[in-house]
Amino acid sequence: MRILLTGGGTGGHLYPALSLAQALSGAPADPGVCAPEDGEPRLAFPNDDHELLFVGTRGGMETQIVARTHIPAQYVRSRPLSRSSFTDAASGVAANALGVTEALPILRKFKPQVVIATGGYASVPVVMAAATMRASGMLRGTKIVLIEPNVEPGRANRFMAGAADEVWGAFEETRAFFGPKFVVTGIPVRPDILARPTQVEARRSLGLDPKLATAIVFGGSQGARSINVALSQMVAHRRLPAGFQVLHIAGERDYEWMAVERKLEANENRYRLVPYLDKMALAYAAADIAVCRAGASTLAELAAVGLPSILIPYPHAAGDHQRKNAAVFVRHEAAIEIDDKKLDADSLYWALIEALKPERLSAMRLHAAALAHPRALATMIERIVKSDIGRRPAKVTT
């Protein structure tokens, strides 16, 4: 089966595609794990039943990440569907129109039987090109699937929904936007996240005290300034809760001023500061609680490992989708939420005190795990391989 994967722009729109590629091919798709020895992408996979192709956007983060995998890839032009000004909107339309013309010959040559779009503006030209070719009979029978990782769909997936046979996602609440096309599958998480060491082993590997309760604090690859500032104030004023330690993944942008100017590690031996951690499985295994943003991939990973959290949604996320994601976890008592505008050392301190109460922490752990979809990958692959995409359950007659 020929399967085309498209998406990118952010990790939340890229990593589900990589997880699917890994599972379908039988080969690792994680960055840094499966780089070919000759530096050239393979055109065939160990599982010869599936021929894969990834199509992303030029200049997106996917150009670097996918290049370090076995996945054959090509790139087209694309831009976000902006509404900020007429000029930006016109530029976006023009770029995506060019992207469609670039995607057409790629699709004509590859002839995909299934097109899976993992969301974001990067997938728009490819889906539109596939829909056009299918309507003209050039891709007769090709199925188009969207993956929506957030509770409320973004602009790109709303725009593409009419062309889709199915939409896959993690939240039942998302069904309201897509109707009968929507299938709850869950969002795939990287396999290394699930293959975790014990908590004691993980803490020792990270240079942490194996006996202390542990929080991991992170904001993505670039960090999160408001979270970093609030935590640095807590540490500077020696306000870490007793019997408690922090692993702070600050991001490259803020690491230097926190390490050099604030000298935080010198002031508090229960605090460890790092710019980046490429083994998040260790961090999750070491932790009792996470303090982080509420992106879809992060929440999928927190649920997969049953980790309680204090969520500070990014206030400038498109469509305020992080706040809506966080609301589901709060409603299910898997997380505590702090509004970014109200975040400071004091609010973070008291949220930690509340979350670290043994009964509260234990309950949050159970509720977080209940939101997981451990068969997300298996469900997606079953629908692809069995050609169930677009099929509706037969009506039972009596």
C-alpha positions in Angstrom: 0.0 0.0 0.0 1.3 3.5 -0.9 0.8 5.9 2.0 1.6 9.6 1.8 2.0 11.5 5.1 1.9 15.3 5.2 2.1 17.9 8.0 4.5 19.8 10.1 5.3 23.3 11.3 5.2 22.2 14.9 6.1 19.0 16.8 2.4 18.4 17.5 1.8 18.2 13.8 4.9 16.2 13.0 5.6 13.6 15.6 2.3 11.7 15.0 3.4 11.3 11.4 6.8 9.9 12.5 5.2 7.5 14.9 2.9 6.2 12.1 5.9 5.9 9.7 7.8 3.9 12.3 4.9 1.5 12.9 4.0 1.1 9.3 7.6 0.5 8.1 8.9 -1.6 11.0 11.9 0.7 11.2 12.7 3.4 13.8 11.5 6.8 12.7 12.7 8.8 15.7 15.3 11.5 14.9 18.9 10.4 15.5 17.9 6.7 15.7 17.6 5.6 12.2 19.9 7.8 10.0 21.0 5.7 7.0 24.7 4.9 6.9 25.1 6.3 3.4 23.2 9.5 4.3 20.6 8.8 1.6 16.9 8.1 2.4 15.7 4.6 1.6 13.0 4.2 -1.0 11.9 0.9 0.5 11.2 -0.2 4.0 11.7 -3.5 5.9 8.0 -3.9 5.6 7.6 -4.0 1.9 3.8 -4.1 2.1 3.9 -0.3 2.6 5.6 2.3 0.5 5.8 5.6 2.4 6.4 9.2 1.3 6.4 12.3 3.5 5.6 15.7 2.1 6.2 18.8 4.2 6.7 22.5 3.8 10.0 24.1 2.7 11.8 25.7 5.6 9.7 24.0 8.3 11.1 22.2 11.3 10.3 18.9 9.5 13.1 19.5 6.9 15.7 18.9 9.5 13.9 16.2 11.6 12.7 14.0 8.7 16.1 14.3 7.1 17.5 12.2 10.0 15.1 9.3 9.4 14.7 6.7 6.7 11.5 8.4 5.4 11.7 9.5 1.8 10.6 13.2 1.8 9.8 16.0 -0.6 8.8 19.6 0.2 6.4 22.2 -1.2 5.6 25.8 -0.5 3.0 26.6 2.2 2.1 29.4 4.6 -0.3 29.8 7.5 -3.9 30.8 6.6 -3.6 34.2 8.3 -6.4 36.7 8.9 -4.2 39.4 10.5 -4.2 41.6 7.3 -5.3 41.5 3.7 -1.6 41.4 2.7 -0.8 38.4 4.9 -4.0 36.6 3.8 -3.2 37.2 0.1 0.4 36.0 0.6 -0.9 32.9 2.3 -3.3 32.1 -0.5 -0.6 32.7 -3.1 2.0 30.5 -1.3 -0.5 27.6 -0.9 -1.7 27.9 -4.5 1.9 27.5 -5.6 2.2 24.6 -3.1 -0.7 22.9 -4.8 1.0 23.1 -8.2 4.2 21.6 -6.7 2.2 18.8 -4.9 0.4 17.7 -8.1 3.4 16.1 -9.8 4.5 14.5 -6.6 1.1 12.9 -6.2 0.9 12.0 -9.9 4.1 10.0 -9.6 3.6 8.4 -6.2 -0.1 7.6 -6.7 -1.0 7.3 -3.0 -3.8 5.0 -1.9 -4.1 6.8 1.4 -3.1 10.5 2.3 -2.8 11.1 6.0 -2.5 14.8 7.0 -1.3 15.4 10.6 -2.5 19.0 10.6 -1.0 22.5 10.3 -0.6 24.7 7.3 2.1 22.4 5.9 -0.5 19.9 4.9 -3.0 22.2 3.1 -1.4 22.2 -0.4 -1.0 18.4 -0.4 -4.6 17.7 0.7 -6.0 20.2 -1.7 -4.0 18.7 -4.6 -5.1 15.2 -3.6 -8.7 16.2 -3.4 -8.5 17.9 -6.8 -6.9 14.8 -8.4 -9.4 12.5 -6.8 -12.3 14.5 -8.1 -10.9 14.5 -11.6 -10.4 10.7 -11.5 -6.6 10.7 -11.4 -6.5 9.4 -7.8 -9.7 7.4 -7.9 -10.3 5.6 -4.6 -7.6 7.4 -2.7 -8.7 8.0 0.9 -7.9 11.3 2.7 -7.5 11.3 6.5 -6.9 14.3 8.9 -5.4 13.9 12.3 -6.6 16.6 14.8 -4.6 16.5 18.0 -6.3 19.4 19.7 -9.8 19.5 21.3 -10.8 22.3 19.0 -9.6 22.0 15.4 -7.3 24.6 13.9 -8.0 26.7 10.8 -6.2 24.3 8.5 -8.1 21.2 9.5 -11.4 23.1 9.4 -10.5 24.2 5.9 -9.6 20.7 4.7 -12.4 18.8 6.5 -14.7 18.8 3.4 -12.1 16.8 1.5 -11.5 14.2 4.3 -13.0 10.7 4.5 -12.2 10.6 8.2 -10.8 12.7 11.0 -8.9 11.0 13.8 -8.3 12.6 17.2 -8.0 12.0 20.9 -10.9 13.9 22.4 -14.6 13.0 22.2 -15.3 16.7 22.4 -13.8 17.1 18.9 -16.7 15.2 17.3 -18.8 18.3 17.5 -16.7 19.9 14.8 -16.6 17.0 12.3 -19.7 14.9 12.9 -19.8 11.3 11.7 -16.4 11.6 10.0 -14.7 11.8 13.4 -13.1 8.7 14.9 -11.6 8.6 18.4 -8.2 6.9 17.9 -5.9 8.8 20.3 -2.7 10.5 19.3 0.4 8.3 18.9 3.3 9.0 21.2 6.9 8.2 20.6 7.7 4.6 21.6 10.7 5.6 23.7 8.3 7.5 26.0 6.6 4.2 27.0 9.8 2.2 27.3 10.8 3.8 30.6 13.2 2.9 33.4 12.2 2.8 37.0 11.7 6.1 38.9 14.9 5.6 40.9 17.0 4.6 37.9 15.7 7.6 36.0 16.5 10.0 38.8 20.0 8.7 39.2 20.6 8.9 35.4 19.6 12.6 35.5 21.8 13.4 38.5 18.8 13.8 40.9 18.2 12.6 44.4 16.4 9.3 44.1 14.6 9.8 47.4 13.0 13.2 46.7 9.7 14.0 45.1 10.4 15.5 41.7 8.8 18.0 39.3 9.9 18.4 35.7 9.4 21.9 34.4 9.5 22.5 30.6 8.0 24.6 27.9 9.0 23.0 24.6 12.2 23.2 22.6 12.4 27.0 23.0 11.2 27.0 26.6 8.5 29.3 28.0 9.6 32.7 29.3 6.7 33.1 31.8 7.2 29.7 33.4 11.0 30.2 33.5 10.7 33.6 35.2 8.2 32.3 37.8 10.3 29.3 38.7 13.5 31.3 38.8 11.9 33.6 41.3 10.8 30.6 43.4 14.3 29.2 43.4 16.1 32.5 44.0 13.9 33.1 47.1 14.4 29.5 48.3 10.7 28.7 48.1 10.9 25.1 46.8 8.5 22.9 48.9 10.3 20.8 51.5 11.4 17.3 50.4 11.0 18.3 46.8 13.4 18.8 43.8 13.1 20.3 40.3 14.5 19.3 36.9 14.1 22.5 34.9 14.4 22.1 31.1 14.6 25.9 30.3 15.1 25.9 26.6 18.1 27.2 24.7 16.8 30.8 24.6 16.6 31.4 28.4 19.2 29.0 29.7 22.2 31.4 29.7 20.6 34.2 31.7 19.2 31.7 34.2 22.5 29.8 34.6 24.9 32.8 34.5 23.0 35.8 35.7 20.7 34.2 38.3 23.2 31.4 39.4 20.2 29.4 40.4 21.9 26.0 40.8 24.5 27.6 43.2 21.7 28.9 45.4 19.6 25.7 45.6 21.0 22.1 45.6 17.5 20.7 44.9 17.3 22.4 41.6 18.9 21.2 38.3 18.9 23.4 35.2 19.4 22.2 31.7 18.9 23.9 28.3 17.5 20.8 26.6 16.8 17.2 27.2 16.6 14.7 24.3 15.6 11.8 26.5 12.2 13.0 27.7 11.4 9.4 28.7 13.9 9.7 31.5 12.3 12.9 32.7 8.8 11.5 32.7 10.0 8.4 34.5 11.8 10.5 37.2 8.8 12.8 37.8 5.9 12.9 40.2 4.4 16.0 38.5 5.0 18.1 35.4 4.8 21.9 35.0 4.3 22.7 31.3 2.3 24.1 28.5 -0.8 22.3 27.2 0.1 21.4 23.6 -1.6 18.3 22.2 1.6 16.1 22.0 2.6 17.0 25.5 -0.8 16.1 26.9 -0.8 12.8 25.0 2.5 11.9 26.5 1.4 13.0 30.0 -1.6 10.7 29.7 0.4 7.9 28.3 2.7 7.8 31.3 0.0 8.8 33.8 1.8 11.9 35.0 -0.1 14.6 36.9 0.5 18.1 35.8 0.2 21.8 36.4 -0.7 23.3 33.0 0.0 26.9 32.0 -1.6 27.2 28.5 0.3 29.3 26.0 -1.8 32.4 25.7 -1.0 33.2 22.1 -1.7 29.7 20.6 -3.9 29.8 17.5 -7.6 29.7 18.5 -6.6 29.6 22.2 -6.4 25.8 21.6 -4.0 25.1 24.5 -6.5 26.6 27.1 -9.2 24.3 25.6 -6.9 21.3 25.7 -6.1 22.1 29.4 -9.8 22.4 30.3 -10.3 18.7 29.4 -7.5 17.6 31.7 -8.8 19.9 34.5 -12.3 18.7 34.1 -11.2 15.1 34.4 -9.1 16.1 37.5 -5.8 15.1 35.9 -4.3 18.6 36.1 -4.3 22.0 37.8 -4.4 25.0 35.5 -2.7 28.4 36.1 -3.6 31.3 33.7 -0.4 32.6 32.1 -1.4 36.2 33.1 -1.6 35.1 36.8 1.5 33.0 36.8 4.2 34.1 39.3 6.3 32.5 42.0 3.5 32.6 44.5 0.8 31.0 42.4 3.2 28.3 41.2 4.3 27.6 44.8 0.8 27.1 46.0 -0.2 25.0 43.0 2.7 22.7 43.8 1.8 22.5 47.5 -1.8 21.5 46.5 -0.8 19.0 43.8 1.8 17.3 46.0 -0.7 16.3 48.7 -0.5 12.5 48.6 -4.3 12.0 48.1 -4.5 14.6 45.4 -1.4 13.4 43.6 -2.5 9.8 43.6 -6.0 10.8 42.2 -4.5 13.0 39.5 -2.2 10.1 38.4 -5.1 7.8 38.0 -7.2 10.4 36.1 -4.3 11.2 33.8 -3.8 7.6 32.9 -7.5 7.3 32.2 -7.2 9.8 29.4 -4.6 7.8 27.6 -5.2 5.9 24.3 -2.6 3.1 24.5 -3.9 1.6 21.2 -3.7 4.8 19.2 -1.2 3.6 16.8 -2.8 0.1 16.5 -6.2 1.7 15.8 -4.9 3.9 13.1 -2.9 1.1 11.4 -5.8 -1.2 11.6 -8.0 1.3 9.8 -5.4 1.9 7.1 -4.5 -1.8 6.5 -8.1 -3.1 6.6 -9.2 -0.2 4.4 -11.9 0.8 6.9 -11.3 4.5 6.3 -14.6 6.2 5.5 -16.7 3.1 6.3 -19.7 3.6 8.6 -21.0 0.9 10.9 -23.8 -1.0 9.2 -27.3 -0.2 10.6 -28.7 -3.1 12.6 -32.2 -3.9 11.5 -34.7 -5.9 13.6 
